[in-house]
Amino acid sequence: MTESPRRRVVVTGVGAVTPVGTTVATMWESLVAGRSGVGHIRSIDASTFPTRIGAEVLDLDAARLPTGPDMAGTINLLDRKNQFGWVAAAEALADSGILDRRPGRIGISIGTESRRPDFLKQLSIGDVYEGHHAHLRYSPFVFGGVLSQHYDLTGPQFTVSTACTSGTQALGVAYQAIQWGKADAMLAGGCDSLIDPLMLTGFSLLGALSTRNDDPSHASRPFDLHRDGFVLGEGAGMLVLEEHEHARARGARIYGEVRGYASTSNAYRLTDSPPDGQGAYLAMAHAIADAGLTPKDIQYINAHGTSTHQNDRSETAAIKRCFGDQAPHVPISSTKSMMGHLVNGGGAVELIVCLLTIQHGILTPTINYEVPDPECDLDYVPNHARPATVDQALSNSFGFGGINATVVVGRVDREAA
Amino acid sequence: MSQRVGRRVAITGVGLVSALGSDPAAYWQALVSGTSGVTRVKVEGLIDSGDAGDAGCDGVIGAPVTGFSPRAHMDPKSLRLMAPAVAFGVAGAQLAMADSTFAPGSVAPERFGVFMGSRGHSSDRQDLMAAVHRASRDGGFSLATFGTAGLPLVHPMWLLKGLANNVLYFVSLKYNAQGMNNNISMGGVGATMAIGEAFQAIQRGYLDAAIAGGYDSGLDLDRVEMFRASTLLSAETDPARASRPFDRRRDGFVQGEGAGFVVMEPLEAAVARGARLYGEVLGYGSATAPNSSAGLGPSAKGFGLSAAAALAEAGLVAPDAVFTHGLATVESDVAETAALKQVLGDRARTTPAPAIKSMTGNTFAASGGLEVIAALFALDAGRLPPTVHLTEPDPACDLDYVAGTSRAMALQTILLPNANLGGAHAALVLGRVKG
């Protein structure tokens, strides 16, 4: 498709803060065990809300947050979601070891949104925004600035806000920035925190959330006939993407290669996805083509799989269109069945899951899959993890406003590496 | 030696909503004649802080959009879902499409993309106040009461009205643009990056046409309040003197608003269909380098790295002119000046570098788009708009900022640096289309 030279991009570090584990290792253990992170909401009083369940991060070690007098200014700029992002970024950078060697030009790409004003403070207009740096604390791009300042990362920066698609799109543009020679490495991912009265209100009014309040651990049930909406989650996923030769030259451990990316727009409706899955189909087809592959080369799909009626049917239709006769033979699973919907952070965590699936040869399950939906009739890796050889996988994200993004990752052979 | 790759990319349409109107030719004439859009603005819901000099009740100094009627561009049903800044964005993109005469159906839907410099989520406080008050008794707010009695008072579509990517949605829907896209919520570099990313997508063959630009408002209640708490705004009380980039007495920016969009196509296709060629995108670069840990902000390093990358891609040692970021804060203008001296070397002092924010104020995510449109008219007219209100030079800002009045000058290339308040920087190089 392009005439210009394209550099290869690999992943050399991963970090995650999720409701089922606040490190990549503990998250993976939970996902393989099929453990749900959904429970009754504890961080706010949601007792009178239509939805009273969520997937909260309850066990993050405060020592991993920026501490000490010289970090006071930094922590003051970071809200809850950005603090998750900070911790995941630190894990990913340490994991990659990229800062230990003389690094090249490193950029930043974050899927996130603006912080919204404090609900309670809205009563006293005039006091909502306090301090000289309120404009930064409430800006979507503050996290990128803070990371750049702290780690001296001077490459290109992206802050992407496309709702549920942000994390995947942030990774996609980071991949392109390296591929096109604009950066040698990118710290990329997404973060979010939606267990918040405003978000609970907004999503409840749209009828998007599960109201299975008496049975939280079974509330997120993607592709199951009795699914009734998604579960709000929180957390962050961050990855270090690196130019292949740059990573090899410093002897970095390589999780896998980012091989393809595409973003598309449904141009359809604000919240609904088209029944034929057109935009999602295009995202998968274009990303697979961008990777120089065909659908038969893909051995695992990490679905967007939100557990809403609409999404799961539309995504299934899109997969069938893209994969044709192969569709029933491609394992598909939804990480959201266990950790709920991390919205701006979801795509990044889910791409880490794809990389670990390739590395460990284990497919993580879609839990709570009990009654098949006749319109969702593919292999969703129901309820239990299972072994499989996966050389190439893809991760889907689709969001309100109709933006879709798909990233394809693949194994890097040791010999070839 | 140019580092250009792939296809040449032309700009074939422009659309804007601004303090100087929404007709591009009139906007250009206003800039050339040194007309300032700065005035006194009433902000709904704003309460006087009681501080000396606070003009909350009499209106704040700002550069509000003029000559714009949302209903002329959108149906009432859609408008109910749009905060004012969102309406600017949708209208700006529509105006650019109309100006381009580009027929959306002439390329495949998945080869047509939209790149948005977005303000992030839209202002929504007023829409919530009834529900918040319902849940407040005896001066205290009860979340439990809100859940039962307040929540039903919130509009069911409230969340979608504030959706950060709503303009991207409305624009891609209207033109059935299904291809590669982005919603870059990065303040002052938003439109610059959106245009740069669209340029790359066409250049490298991912798209055959794109709409790109940005929209924002610094004049809604939330923005006015949060910046009033900062040290970044000008304290000038006379609208006729406010917003004075590079002047020794500058003391901050003036909040503005608007939208600036362009339509971009491969040059070859644009020529083939006989499109108006406003100019060509020659280079794009971006970098991050906050000035300090607490306040972040633009830096000389960031301006320099991004400008150098854009010039390298364009294959230029120096452009014929620079349309500066010219934010009018003490630090940013010094940093930008230092960066231009470093990047342009001996050529810095002889390269004219006007700041149109002296007339439009700071329009945040729209500013890159509005500045690109001004630069395209400058290339065509062979004339540079002035930096107004620059009457006392600052020794630390010693370049040729085209102070006071416009200047005729043959122009082939223009560099456009921008920065945001978080320390992200981006730059574009535009050129006249040469055969």
Chai-1 contact restraints between the chains, C-beta under 6 A:
chainA,res_idxA,chainB,res_idxB,connection_type,confidence,min_distance_angstrom,max_distance_angstrom,comment,restraint_id
A,M1,B,G205,contact,1.0,0.0,6.0,A-B,restraint_1
A,T2,B,R204,contact,1.0,0.0,6.0,A-B,restraint_2
A,T2,B,G205,contact,1.0,0.0,6.0,A-B,restraint_3
A,E3,B,G6,contact,1.0,0.0,6.0,A-B,restraint_4
A,S4,B,V5,contact,1.0,0.0,6.0,A-B,restraint_5
A,S4,B,G6,contact,1.0,0.0,6.0,A-B,restraint_6
A,S4,B,R204,contact,1.0,0.0,6.0,A-B,restraint_7
A,D45,B,L143,contact,1.0,0.0,6.0,A-B,restraint_8
A,D45,B,A144,contact,1.0,0.0,6.0,A-B,restraint_9
A,T48,B,A144,contact,1.0,0.0,6.0,A-B,restraint_10
A,T48,B,G147,contact,1.0,0.0,6.0,A-B,restraint_11
A,T48,B,T148,contact,1.0,0.0,6.0,A-B,restraint_12
A,F49,B,G147,contact,1.0,0.0,6.0,A-B,restraint_13
A,G73,B,S293,contact,1.0,0.0,6.0,A-B,restraint_14
A,G73,B,A294,contact,1.0,0.0,6.0,A-B,restraint_15
A,E113,B,A164,contact,1.0,0.0,6.0,A-B,restraint_16
A,S114,B,G120,contact,1.0,0.0,6.0,A-B,restraint_17
A,S114,B,H121,contact,1.0,0.0,6.0,A-B,restraint_18
A,L120,B,F141,contact,1.0,0.0,6.0,A-B,restraint_19
A,Q122,B,V132,contact,1.0,0.0,6.0,A-B,restraint_20
A,L123,B,S136,contact,1.0,0.0,6.0,A-B,restraint_21
A,L123,B,F141,contact,1.0,0.0,6.0,A-B,restraint_22
A,I125,B,I47,contact,1.0,0.0,6.0,A-B,restraint_23
A,G126,B,I47,contact,1.0,0.0,6.0,A-B,restraint_24
A,Y129,B,E225,contact,1.0,0.0,6.0,A-B,restraint_25
A,Y129,B,M226,contact,1.0,0.0,6.0,A-B,restraint_26
A,Y129,B,A229,contact,1.0,0.0,6.0,A-B,restraint_27
A,H132,B,S230,contact,1.0,0.0,6.0,A-B,restraint_28
A,H132,B,T231,contact,1.0,0.0,6.0,A-B,restraint_29
A,A134,B,M226,contact,1.0,0.0,6.0,A-B,restraint_30
A,A134,B,A229,contact,1.0,0.0,6.0,A-B,restraint_31
A,H135,B,M226,contact,1.0,0.0,6.0,A-B,restraint_32
A,H135,B,F227,contact,1.0,0.0,6.0,A-B,restraint_33
A,H135,B,S230,contact,1.0,0.0,6.0,A-B,restraint_34
A,Y138,B,M226,contact,1.0,0.0,6.0,A-B,restraint_35
A,P140,B,G120,contact,1.0,0.0,6.0,A-B,restraint_36
A,P140,B,S185,contact,1.0,0.0,6.0,A-B,restraint_37
A,F141,B,M186,contact,1.0,0.0,6.0,A-B,restraint_38
A,F141,B,G187,contact,1.0,0.0,6.0,A-B,restraint_39
A,F141,B,G422,contact,1.0,0.0,6.0,A-B,restraint_40
A,V142,B,G422,contact,1.0,0.0,6.0,A-B,restraint_41
A,G145,B,P290,contact,1.0,0.0,6.0,A-B,restraint_42
A,G145,B,L296,contact,1.0,0.0,6.0,A-B,restraint_43
A,G145,B,G422,contact,1.0,0.0,6.0,A-B,restraint_44
A,G145,B,G423,contact,1.0,0.0,6.0,A-B,restraint_45
A,S148,B,T288,contact,1.0,0.0,6.0,A-B,restraint_46
A,S148,B,P290,contact,1.0,0.0,6.0,A-B,restraint_47
A,S148,B,G423,contact,1.0,0.0,6.0,A-B,restraint_48
A,Q149,B,P290,contact,1.0,0.0,6.0,A-B,restraint_49
A,Q149,B,S293,contact,1.0,0.0,6.0,A-B,restraint_50
A,T154,B,A287,contact,1.0,0.0,6.0,A-B,restraint_51
A,T154,B,T288,contact,1.0,0.0,6.0,A-B,restraint_52
A,T154,B,A289,contact,1.0,0.0,6.0,A-B,restraint_53
A,P156,B,S286,contact,1.0,0.0,6.0,A-B,restraint_54
A,Q157,B,T288,contact,1.0,0.0,6.0,A-B,restraint_55
A,Q157,B,A424,contact,1.0,0.0,6.0,A-B,restraint_56
A,T159,B,S185,contact,1.0,0.0,6.0,A-B,restraint_57
A,T159,B,M186,contact,1.0,0.0,6.0,A-B,restraint_58
A,S161,B,G120,contact,1.0,0.0,6.0,A-B,restraint_59
A,S161,B,A164,contact,1.0,0.0,6.0,A-B,restraint_60
A,S161,B,N183,contact,1.0,0.0,6.0,A-B,restraint_61
A,S161,B,S185,contact,1.0,0.0,6.0,A-B,restraint_62
A,T162,B,N165,contact,1.0,0.0,6.0,A-B,restraint_63
A,T162,B,N183,contact,1.0,0.0,6.0,A-B,restraint_64
A,P197,B,L143,contact,1.0,0.0,6.0,A-B,restraint_65
A,T201,B,L151,contact,1.0,0.0,6.0,A-B,restraint_66
A,T201,B,V154,contact,1.0,0.0,6.0,A-B,restraint_67
A,G202,B,W158,contact,1.0,0.0,6.0,A-B,restraint_68
A,G202,B,L159,contact,1.0,0.0,6.0,A-B,restraint_69
A,L205,B,P156,contact,1.0,0.0,6.0,A-B,restraint_70
A,S263,B,M180,contact,1.0,0.0,6.0,A-B,restraint_71
A,S263,B,N181,contact,1.0,0.0,6.0,A-B,restraint_72
A,T264,B,Q178,contact,1.0,0.0,6.0,A-B,restraint_73
A,S265,B,S172,contact,1.0,0.0,6.0,A-B,restraint_74
A,S265,B,Q178,contact,1.0,0.0,6.0,A-B,restraint_75
A,S265,B,N181,contact,1.0,0.0,6.0,A-B,restraint_76
A,A267,B,S172,contact,1.0,0.0,6.0,A-B,restraint_77
A,A267,B,L173,contact,1.0,0.0,6.0,A-B,restraint_78
A,A267,B,N176,contact,1.0,0.0,6.0,A-B,restraint_79
A,A267,B,Q178,contact,1.0,0.0,6.0,A-B,restraint_80
A,L270,B,L160,contact,1.0,0.0,6.0,A-B,restraint_81
A,L282,B,E110,contact,1.0,0.0,6.0,A-B,restraint_82
A,F400,B,L163,contact,1.0,0.0,6.0,A-B,restraint_83
A,G401,B,L163,contact,1.0,0.0,6.0,A-B,restraint_84
A,G401,B,N165,contact,1.0,0.0,6.0,A-B,restraint_85
A,G401,B,Y169,contact,1.0,0.0,6.0,A-B,restraint_86
A,G402,B,Y169,contact,1.0,0.0,6.0,A-B,restraint_87
